[in-house]
Amino acid sequence: MIGIIEWSKKNTTINRLTENKEIKLQENQVLNDNSYVIETIAQNLEVPWGMAFTNENRLLVTERPGRVRLIENSVLQKEPLYVFDEVIAQGEGGLMGLAIDPAYNENKFVYMSLTYIQDGIRFVKVVRLRDQGNRLEEKITIFDGIPAAQYHVGNRLAFGPDGKLYITTGDALQASEAQNIDSLAGKILRINANGSIPEDNPFPGSPIWSYGHRNPQGLAWNPADGLLYESEHGPSGFDGSGGGDEINLIQKGGNYGWPLASHEETYPGTIDPLITFTPAKAPASLLFYTGEKLSIFTNHLIFGALVGQAIIDITLDSDDPNLIVSTKEVNSVQEGRIRTLIQGPNDCIYFSTSNQDGRGNPKPDDDKIMRMCPDIN
């Protein structure tokens, strides 16, 4: 399917969620558990966005203004590991996505995405660098030309179990482009680690894996079955009624409806979300937790909420990947806007605050990287 689908709901609007999926009415249950402790491992950062471990003691962090920071043995190093001079950190853009090559131990490659301006036009590009321990070098651009704007730029990077690099892109404030298969806006892209297009992508010669997305910022795979889940920001008033944040189960070549449908509406040929959140939570990341140390989260989806200022725990049905059993808010986390969550090599959950992003109420020591670990006392 090529080209733009006409943005018209006509008379097709119905409830997007089936009766079985109305489990979402249980949302906002509070998870209050004393089996874990939360501690700060780094502070005084500026909008930390991407995080990735290179080994059990070494954590890379991107700061949106363009700096790559190193936390080693839980100590934030004073000087940045690398600074991107070309980064345009305005609105929701900047240095954002971060991913480690599946063969990192052999090639030391790390990947990052950033917004920049060329001839007055904003774009996103994905770059690869080689990690030399005390510095990053050999920067090359492996993928470029992703539409960007001051808002809705996506930018989550993640390697899937298939070894391919997945990239989320926002609609760049051009909602109809999410339905345009000739545009990279409003998509999940899938490329090889060298930037080339996999032959088994759904649209020949195209990096597009799925489309019809507004501003996706979370990707997470269930390693047991390889299924990909995605979190996505819903409308914020100027482009539709507020709320309607989504958790989706991503299918190859799937159309996820934006802007033809949102919230609990539907449109023929589009795929419904597993759940929507209204009022908005603003899911800025997504994690499928596989560890055993924090057993209350094992095999759950977890996301950081910006507007919701919380960590949200999602329980999936063990027999049906399309069914969400319940959602709960982790009420012990009261650190403001929560952005990225990752699972550490020690099975603790690491997360970043985003109170310096112009929409929060920063404390003197914001922003922070924190971790949730089992309480062994």
C-alpha positions as CSV (number, residue, x, y, z in Angstrom):
1,M,0.0,0.0,0.0
2,I,1.6,3.3,-1.2
3,G,0.6,6.9,-0.6
4,I,-1.6,8.8,1.7
5,I,-4.8,7.4,3.2
6,E,-7.5,10.2,3.2
7,W,-7.9,11.6,6.7
8,S,-11.6,11.0,7.1
9,K,-13.4,9.1,9.8
10,K,-16.7,9.2,8.0
11,N,-19.2,7.0,9.9
12,T,-16.7,4.3,11.0
13,T,-16.1,5.3,14.6
14,I,-16.8,2.6,17.1
15,N,-15.3,1.5,20.4
16,R,-11.7,0.5,19.7
17,L,-11.4,-1.9,22.6
18,T,-13.4,-5.2,22.8
19,E,-15.3,-6.2,25.8
20,N,-12.4,-8.5,26.9
21,K,-9.9,-5.6,26.7
22,E,-12.0,-3.4,29.0
23,I,-9.8,-4.7,31.8
24,K,-8.3,-1.2,31.5
25,L,-11.0,0.0,33.9
26,Q,-8.8,-1.4,36.6
27,E,-6.0,1.1,35.8
28,N,-4.6,3.4,38.4
29,Q,-4.5,0.7,41.1
30,V,-1.6,1.5,43.3
31,L,1.4,-0.8,43.7
32,N,2.8,-0.3,47.2
33,D,5.4,-2.9,47.9
34,N,8.2,-3.0,50.4
35,S,10.3,-5.6,48.6
36,Y,12.5,-3.0,46.8
37,V,14.5,0.1,47.5
38,I,15.1,3.1,45.3
39,E,18.3,5.0,45.3
40,T,20.0,7.8,43.3
41,I,23.2,6.9,41.5
42,A,23.7,10.2,39.5
43,Q,22.3,13.7,39.7
44,N,22.7,17.2,38.2
45,L,22.1,15.9,34.7
46,E,20.3,17.8,32.0
47,V,17.4,15.8,30.5
48,P,18.9,12.3,30.4
49,W,17.2,10.5,27.5
50,G,18.8,7.3,26.5
51,M,20.6,4.8,28.7
52,A,22.5,1.6,28.0
53,F,24.9,-0.7,29.8
54,T,28.1,-1.8,28.1
55,N,29.0,-4.1,31.0
56,E,27.7,-4.7,34.5
57,N,29.5,-1.6,35.9
58,R,29.4,0.9,33.0
59,L,26.4,2.9,31.9
60,L,26.2,5.3,29.0
61,V,23.6,8.1,29.1
62,T,22.7,10.7,26.5
63,E,21.7,14.2,27.6
64,R,19.4,16.0,25.3
65,P,21.7,19.1,24.8
66,G,24.2,16.8,23.0
67,R,26.4,15.2,25.7
68,V,27.2,11.6,26.2
69,R,27.8,10.9,29.9
70,L,29.5,7.9,31.6
71,I,28.5,6.4,34.9
72,E,31.1,3.9,36.0
73,N,30.7,1.9,39.2
74,S,27.7,4.1,40.1
75,V,29.8,7.2,39.8
76,L,29.0,9.9,37.2
77,Q,32.3,10.9,35.5
78,K,32.8,14.7,35.5
79,E,33.6,15.2,31.8
80,P,31.3,14.1,29.0
81,L,32.5,11.1,27.0
82,Y,31.5,12.9,23.8
83,V,29.7,16.1,22.7
84,F,27.7,16.5,19.5
85,D,28.1,20.1,18.3
86,E,25.5,19.8,15.6
87,V,22.6,18.9,18.0
88,I,19.6,21.2,18.0
89,A,18.1,20.8,21.4
90,Q,14.8,22.7,21.1
91,G,11.3,21.6,22.1
92,E,11.4,17.8,22.2
93,G,14.5,17.4,20.0
94,G,18.1,16.9,20.8
95,L,20.4,14.0,21.5
96,M,18.1,11.2,22.3
97,G,18.1,7.5,21.3
98,L,20.9,5.2,22.4
99,A,21.5,1.5,21.6
100,I,24.4,-0.9,22.0
101,D,25.4,-3.2,19.1
102,P,24.5,-6.9,19.8
103,A,28.2,-7.6,18.9
104,Y,29.5,-4.8,21.1
105,N,32.1,-7.0,22.9
106,E,33.7,-7.6,19.5
107,N,33.2,-4.3,17.6
108,K,32.5,-1.7,20.4
109,F,29.8,0.0,18.3
110,V,27.2,2.3,19.9
111,Y,24.4,4.1,18.1
112,M,22.7,7.4,18.9
113,S,20.0,9.5,17.2
114,L,19.8,13.3,17.2
115,T,18.0,16.2,15.7
116,Y,19.9,18.8,13.6
117,I,19.1,21.5,11.1
118,Q,20.3,21.6,7.5
119,D,19.3,24.5,5.2
120,G,16.8,25.6,7.7
121,I,15.0,22.2,7.9
122,R,15.0,19.9,10.9
123,F,16.0,16.2,10.5
124,V,16.9,13.2,12.6
125,K,19.9,11.1,11.9
126,V,21.3,8.0,13.4
127,V,25.1,7.8,14.0
128,R,27.4,5.1,15.0
129,L,30.6,5.5,17.1
130,R,33.2,3.2,18.4
131,D,33.6,3.1,22.2
132,Q,37.2,3.3,23.2
133,G,36.6,3.3,27.0
134,N,37.6,6.9,27.8
135,R,36.2,8.4,24.5
136,L,33.9,7.8,21.6
137,E,35.4,8.1,18.1
138,E,35.0,7.1,14.4
139,K,31.6,8.8,14.1
140,I,29.7,8.0,11.0
141,T,26.1,8.6,9.9
142,I,24.4,5.3,9.1
143,F,20.8,6.7,8.5
144,D,19.6,10.2,7.8
145,G,16.7,12.2,6.4
146,I,14.1,11.4,9.1
147,P,11.6,14.3,9.3
148,A,11.7,16.3,12.5
149,A,10.1,19.3,14.1
150,Q,10.2,21.1,17.4
151,Y,7.8,18.4,18.7
152,H,6.9,14.8,17.8
153,V,10.3,13.5,16.9
154,G,10.1,10.0,18.4
155,N,13.8,8.9,18.5
156,R,13.9,5.7,20.5
157,L,16.5,3.2,19.3
158,A,16.6,-0.5,20.1
159,F,18.0,-3.6,18.7
160,G,15.5,-6.4,18.3
161,P,16.1,-10.1,18.9
162,D,16.5,-10.4,15.1
163,G,19.7,-8.2,15.3
164,K,18.0,-5.4,13.4
165,L,18.0,-1.7,14.6
166,Y,14.5,-0.3,15.2
167,I,13.9,3.5,15.2
168,T,10.8,5.3,16.3
169,T,9.8,8.5,14.4
170,G,7.2,11.0,15.3
171,D,4.8,12.6,12.8
172,A,6.9,15.9,13.0
173,L,3.7,17.9,13.4
174,Q,2.4,16.7,10.0
175,A,-0.2,14.2,11.2
176,S,-1.2,12.9,7.7
177,E,2.4,11.9,7.0
178,A,2.0,9.1,9.5
179,Q,-0.2,7.4,6.8
180,N,2.2,8.2,3.9
181,I,4.4,5.2,3.1
182,D,6.7,7.5,1.1
183,S,7.5,9.4,4.3
184,L,9.5,8.3,7.3
185,A,7.4,10.4,9.7
186,G,5.1,8.6,12.2
187,K,6.7,5.2,11.8
188,I,8.7,2.4,13.3
189,L,11.7,1.9,11.1
190,R,13.8,-1.3,10.8
191,I,17.3,-1.3,9.4
192,N,20.5,-3.4,9.4
193,A,23.2,-2.3,11.8
194,N,25.1,-0.7,8.9
195,G,22.1,1.4,7.9
196,S,21.0,-0.7,4.9
197,I,17.4,-2.0,4.4
198,P,16.6,-5.6,5.3
199,E,15.3,-7.6,2.4
200,D,12.4,-9.0,4.6
201,N,10.9,-5.6,5.5
202,P,7.2,-5.3,4.6
203,F,7.6,-2.6,2.0
204,P,10.3,-3.5,-0.6
205,G,13.3,-1.1,-0.4
206,S,11.8,0.8,2.5
207,P,12.9,0.9,6.2
208,I,9.3,1.1,7.4
209,W,8.2,-1.7,9.7
210,S,4.9,-0.2,10.9
211,Y,3.1,3.1,10.4
212,G,0.3,5.3,11.6
213,H,2.1,6.4,14.7
214,R,1.9,9.8,16.3
215,N,4.9,10.0,18.6
216,P,6.2,6.6,19.7
217,Q,9.0,6.6,22.2
218,G,9.0,3.1,23.7
219,L,10.0,-0.3,22.3
220,A,10.2,-3.6,24.2
221,W,10.3,-7.2,23.1
222,N,9.1,-10.3,25.0
223,P,12.2,-12.5,24.6
224,A,10.0,-15.7,25.1
225,D,8.1,-15.2,21.8
226,G,9.8,-12.2,20.1
227,L,6.7,-10.0,20.2
228,L,7.3,-6.3,20.0
229,Y,5.4,-3.9,22.1
230,E,5.4,-0.1,21.7
231,S,4.3,2.9,23.7
232,E,3.0,6.1,22.1
233,H,1.9,9.6,23.1
234,G,-1.7,10.5,22.3
235,P,-3.0,13.9,21.2
236,S,-2.4,16.9,23.3
237,G,-5.2,19.3,22.4
238,F,-4.1,21.0,19.2
239,D,-4.3,17.7,17.2
240,G,-7.1,16.0,19.1
241,S,-8.6,15.5,22.5
242,G,-6.0,15.2,25.2
243,G,-5.0,11.7,26.4
244,G,-5.3,8.6,24.3
245,D,-1.8,7.4,25.0
246,E,-1.3,3.9,23.6
247,I,0.4,0.6,24.3
248,N,0.5,-1.4,21.0
249,L,1.5,-4.9,19.9
250,I,3.4,-4.3,16.7
251,Q,2.8,-6.3,13.6
252,K,5.0,-6.3,10.5
253,G,3.5,-3.8,8.1
254,G,0.8,-2.8,10.5
255,N,-1.2,0.5,10.4
256,Y,-1.8,1.9,13.9
257,G,-4.3,4.4,12.9
258,W,-3.0,7.9,13.5
259,P,-4.5,10.3,12.6
260,L,-7.5,8.4,11.3
261,A,-8.4,7.2,14.7
262,S,-7.2,7.8,18.3
263,H,-8.5,7.2,21.8
264,E,-11.1,4.4,21.6
265,E,-12.1,5.1,18.0
266,T,-11.4,2.8,15.1
267,Y,-10.8,2.9,11.3
268,P,-11.0,0.1,8.8
269,G,-7.7,-1.5,8.2
270,T,-6.0,-0.1,11.2
271,I,-4.9,-2.0,14.4
272,D,-6.3,-1.1,17.8
273,P,-4.1,-0.4,20.8
274,L,-4.1,-2.9,23.6
275,I,-4.9,-0.1,26.0
276,T,-5.3,3.6,26.0
277,F,-4.7,6.1,28.9
278,T,-6.9,9.1,29.4
279,P,-6.0,11.5,31.1
280,A,-2.6,11.3,29.6
281,K,0.3,9.5,31.3
282,A,2.8,10.4,28.5
283,P,4.7,7.1,28.2
284,A,8.3,8.1,27.4
285,S,9.7,4.6,27.3
286,L,8.9,0.9,27.6
287,L,10.5,-2.1,29.3
288,F,9.7,-5.8,29.3
289,Y,11.2,-6.9,32.6
290,T,12.6,-10.4,32.5
291,G,14.6,-10.4,35.8
292,E,13.7,-12.5,38.9
293,K,15.1,-10.1,41.5
294,L,12.1,-7.8,41.3
295,S,9.6,-10.6,41.0
296,I,6.6,-8.4,41.3
297,F,7.5,-7.1,37.8
298,T,8.7,-10.3,36.1
299,N,7.3,-10.6,32.6
300,H,5.4,-7.3,32.9
301,L,5.6,-4.2,30.7
302,I,6.7,-1.1,32.6
303,F,6.9,2.5,31.4
304,G,8.0,5.9,32.6
305,A,5.3,8.5,32.6
306,L,6.1,12.2,32.0
307,V,2.7,13.8,32.6
308,G,1.7,11.0,35.0
309,Q,5.0,11.5,36.9
310,A,5.1,7.8,37.8
311,I,6.2,4.4,36.8
312,I,3.3,2.3,35.4
313,D,3.3,-1.5,35.7
314,I,1.3,-3.4,33.1
315,T,0.4,-7.1,33.6
316,L,-0.1,-9.1,30.5
317,D,-2.3,-12.2,30.2
318,S,0.1,-15.2,30.3
319,D,-1.8,-16.9,27.5
320,D,-2.9,-14.0,25.4
321,P,-0.3,-11.3,24.3
322,N,-3.2,-9.1,23.2
323,L,-4.7,-8.9,26.6
324,I,-3.8,-6.6,29.4
325,V,-5.0,-7.9,32.8
326,S,-4.3,-4.8,34.9
327,T,-2.2,-1.6,35.2
328,K,-0.8,-0.3,38.5
329,E,1.1,2.8,39.5
330,V,4.3,2.4,41.5
331,N,3.5,4.9,44.2
332,S,6.9,4.8,45.9
333,V,8.5,6.7,43.0
334,Q,7.8,10.4,43.6
335,E,10.5,12.0,41.5
336,G,8.5,14.0,39.0
337,R,8.6,13.3,35.3
338,I,10.0,9.8,34.6
339,R,11.5,9.2,31.1
340,T,13.6,6.1,30.4
341,L,13.6,2.7,32.1
342,I,16.1,-0.1,31.4
343,Q,16.9,-3.4,33.1
344,G,20.4,-3.5,34.3
345,P,22.8,-6.5,34.2
346,N,22.1,-6.9,37.9
347,D,18.3,-7.1,37.1
348,C,17.7,-3.9,38.9
349,I,15.5,-1.3,37.1
350,Y,17.3,1.9,36.2
351,F,15.3,5.0,35.4
352,S,15.8,8.7,34.6
353,T,13.9,11.8,35.6
354,S,13.1,14.5,33.1
355,N,12.3,17.6,35.2
356,Q,14.8,19.9,33.4
357,D,12.9,19.5,30.0
358,G,11.0,22.7,30.3
359,R,7.8,21.0,31.5
360,G,8.7,19.9,34.9
361,N,9.5,21.5,38.3
362,P,13.1,20.7,38.8
363,K,14.7,20.3,42.2
364,P,18.2,21.6,42.8
365,D,19.7,18.1,42.1
366,D,17.7,17.3,39.0
367,D,17.9,15.5,36.7
368,K,18.8,12.1,38.2
369,I,19.5,8.5,37.3
370,M,17.9,6.2,39.9
371,R,17.7,2.5,40.4
372,M,15.2,0.1,42.0
373,C,16.7,-3.0,43.5
374,P,15.5,-5.7,45.9
375,D,15.5,-4.7,49.6
376,I,17.9,-7.2,51.1
377,N,17.5,-5.9,54.7
